[in-house]
Amino acid sequence: MTDRPAKAPPRRHGARVTRARILEAARRELGRDPDRSLAGIAEAAGVARRTVYVHFADRAALVEGLTADAAEAVRLAVAAMSTPAPDPASALARFVLTLWPVGDRYRTLIGLTRQGLGDDRVSELLAPARDTVAGILAAGRQEGVFHSSVPPGSLSRALEAHLLALLDCVNSGMWTDDGTGAAAAALIAVGVDSESAAATVTRLHGNGHTPQAL
């Protein structure tokens, strides 16, 4: 007789579902208004305020829960890019196309960062992505397709700031993008000419690397 994995007790499963619903409501509501109260988030989640406190001791704990979800999404997205790209430009464009839906989903954290999420926590959140970009930029510089006049570390941080600024523009309603515009902009920012950048992104789309909303 084959052993089957034990099912989670109904109460524990229900608690996980409620917690996920609260986090989803927090993501939406804080995206609209970074100062949204816990009471407002509870209302949006369809639960009592005291239920929020069962799962999160305070607002900081709720934001940390949202941050942990974002960090896991970033980790999984980076892990999904295990197959080597044929060249550094394709690698960078694929990186942006893959990570853009994650950034788009959790772009509310950009505003919360300004409210004190903390540089250390942000660094932890972005570490897998930063490590991947550093490797791509190093390869591109070595092959002469990316800027060589800017130090690698500075170029990486400049690119990160550029992409976060574009996400912030989406968050504020100034711009809409499915990741293709951001990918082309990233390539141009590191030294690829605009025609080659557009062609690279178009080719990746043709190979099935179209961004998918999470």
N, C-alpha and C positions, 0 to 999 in steps of 0.2 A: 504494500500500500504506500503510495507516494505522500510524503508529508507536504502539507500546504502551509504557506506562511500564515501566521495568525493575523487575523484582522484587528485593526485598532478598535478599542472600545468605542461605542457610539458617542459617548460624551467627549472623549478625546478628539475624535474626528470632527465633531461639531465645533469644538474650541478652535481647531485649526482653520475651519471654514470661516468662522467669525473673525478670527485674527486677520485672515487674508482679505476679508471684506472691508475691515477697518483700514488696512494698509492701502487697498485700492481706492477707497474714498479719500484717504489722506493725500494720495498721489494726485488725484483729480483736484481736490479742493485747494491744496497748497499751491498747485500750479496756477490756479486762478487768483489766489490771494495768499501770499506767504505768511500773513498774519492771522489766517483763519483759526478760530478757536477750536478747542477740543469738543466743545458742545456742538459747533457747526459740523465738525467732521463726524461726530456720532450721529447727528441727524441725517447727514448724507449717506452714512453707512446703514441707516435703518436700525440702529441699536440705541440703547439708553447710554447716557454719559458714563454711568457707573460701569457699564460693560467694557468701555474703552479702558478704564482704570484696572480692570481685571487683567488685561493683556499688556498694558503699558503704564508704568508708574506715573509718568508725566509726559509733557510734550517732547522733551529731549529724548525719552525712550522711544516714542513713536517715530521721531525723525531717524533715530538710530536703526529702528526696524526697517524703515524704508531704504536707508543707506545700505543695510546688509543685503536686502533684496537686489538692489542695483549692483552691488559688488559681485554677487553670485551671477547675475546676468552678464556682466562684463567678462567674468572668468570663463563662463560657458561659451560666449561668443568668440573669445580669443582662442579657446581650445578647439573650436570648430574649424579654425583656419590651419589645421595641421599639414595639409598638402602644400608643398612649396609652390610659389608662383613662378612663372617663367622669367620674370625680370623685376627689378625693384619698383618700377613705376606701377606695374600690375599689382604687386604686393601691397603697395600703399593704397591704391584705389580700392582693392578688395577689402583691405582693413577698414577703410572709411565706410564702404557700402555695408559691411557686416556689422560694424559697431553703431552706425547711425540710428537704426531702429531702437537700440538699447538707450542711446543718449536721448533720442526723441521721447521715449517712454518716461525716462526719469529726469527730464530736463528741469523739472521743478526744483531739483537739488541744487541747481546753479544759484537760484535765489536764496535758498536756505544756507548755502555756503557763506554768503555775505552776512547772514545772521549769526554765524558762529559755529558752523559745523566743524570747523577747525582744519588747519593745513595738514596735520598729521593724518586725520581721517580721510581727507581728500586724497592724499598721497597713497594711502592704503587702498582706497577704492580704485584708483587709476593705475596702480602698479603693474598689473598684467598688460594693460594697453601700452603703458609707457615703455616697458621692456621690449615689447614687440616692435613698436615704432622705432626705438633706438637701433634695433638690428636692421630694420629696413633702410633707415637713413644711412647707416654705416655702409651697407652694401651699395646703395645708390651713389654715395660720395666716391667709393672706391672705383665704381664703374664710370664715373664722370657724368652721370645723368642728373644728379642733384647738386645744389649749391655747395661749393667748397670754400667760399669766402666767409661763411658763418660757422662757428664751432658747432659740432654735432649736438652737444647738450643744449646750446642756445637755440639751434634750429628746431629741435624737438619741442622745447617749451613754447617757442613762437607758434609752431603748428598747432599744438594743443590749445593755446589761447585763441588762435584763429577759429578752430572748430567749435570751441565752447562759446565763442562770440556768435557764431552762426546759429548754434542751438538757442542761445538767448534771444536772437532775433526771431526765431520761430516761436519761442515762448511768449514774446511780447506782441506777436501778430504782425511783425514787420515783413516776414518772409515765410514762404512755404517751400518744402523740398522733401523729396523721397530719399535723399542721400546722393543722388547723381550729381547735383550741382555742387554739393560739399566735396565729393570725391574729386571732381575736376578742379575745384578751387584749391584743394590740398596739393594736388600735383603741381599746379601753377605756382603755389607759394614756395615749393621747395626747388623750383627751377626748371620744370618741364614746360615747354612752349604750349600755348593754349590749344593749338590744333592737335598735337600729340596727346595732350591730356584728354580732350574730348573723344578722340579715337580710342584711347585705352578704356575709358569708361563705357563707351558704346560696345566695344568688344566683350567686355566682362558681362554686360547685360545679355549679349547674344549667347554667352556661355552659361547662362542661368544664374548669374550673381545679382539678380534683382533684389533690392532690399525688401524684406518682409516685415510687416508690423508684428510686434509681439503681443 
